[in-house]
Amino acid sequence: MILADGVWLSVSLSLVASLIANSIWWKNLSTSLEKAPQLQTIEQIPASLPSISVIIPAYNEAANIQGCVQAVLDNQLPDNATLQIIVADDESTDETHELAQAIAQKHAQVQVIRVPPRPQTETWRGKNWACAQAVQQATGEYWLFIDADVRLEPRAIATALTEAQQQQSDLLSLAPEIVCGCLAEWLVQPLIMSMIAIGFEFDGVNNPDDRETAFAAGPFMLFRQSAYQKIGGHEAIAADPVEDVALAKAIKQTGLKLRYILALGIIKVRMYQNLAALWEGWTKNFYLGANRNVGTIFYSSFAVFLVFVMPWIGLSTTLIGGLMHRSSPIIGLFGLMAGLSVVALIQQYRMRASSARQFNQPLRYWSLTWLGGIILMAIAIASMIKTETGWGWTWRGRPLAAPEQS
């Protein structure tokens, strides 16, 4: 009985820790989101805008490429605006090139290039090689890099260019609205978005005096052409698979102006189509996003456990314990545990509801938050192992490990 009492007491203490962790998480998330600048779609298209080159690196994007390019073409710009669209086919093995070329034949603004094989004597990871090849064809005053799974609303480009000019931004990165379409996305993406909002507060990222805090959203990165060239572009960070954060750091450390803001309803992206793609994508990035800090990985995993998993464990163990020990002297402890669990879950629900409103994400599958937390913890640990060992560290099936790691 003493052993059993100790177990229930440990669960109770863990629930107290969960309540505290939930409160801290919610406070930090609320603070970040309250201060987050939000881009509003311009009501009227300006009479003139600077020329822009939209660069879309694409590897096996047959399902996305036509929709992405067409959304760019559908953007409303001044009659005298110069729009160039460059699709960089990064050695796709599906119909990406043919589908992009079909659009290019109908629209003179669209140019499709075949990216040559990566040099064997250099390390190029992710989409850096494709982007570096594409910019050689770019002619605009501003260079916009977007992913093939991005969908721009009709005034997105005009709004972004206007914002960049008004704020004199050298890099304007817009955080898109995340679209979830499968169970795995609904479980993990809302948690990841809240972690990013806490870990990279908008105030710090947009503070030019804070050169250590830098972040950018890879789906939408609008560079002033001169700024991109000054930092050396994708060539300067060729080996870094988390190129958006690396480029943002380069901008701030060079003394140029970085601006990172929310653009919900202006830009949308569905990052992953299934659990396998989500697992590959986040295990590629998570550990590097934590600056390869082992302590940060274990700390964040423990925090995720306390915030998202422990309340559900507490509630289930309370129900089981109450049924098993109806006449036990520790029944009062079960009541305390039940109360702590319910309060923690209420906190969790309110936090999710608040972030759902902020990010335009319905509270779908909220009752499975515990499962999302477990998957996120597994992603963090697996990302560390993959990155350090090179085992299974891939993106779209392409190995990211250096030769010595293979």
Order of alpha helices (4+ residues) and beta strands (2+ residues): alpha-beta-alpha-beta-alpha-beta-alpha-beta-beta-alpha-beta-beta-alpha-alpha-beta-alpha-alpha-alpha-beta-beta-alpha-alpha-alpha-alpha-alpha-beta-beta
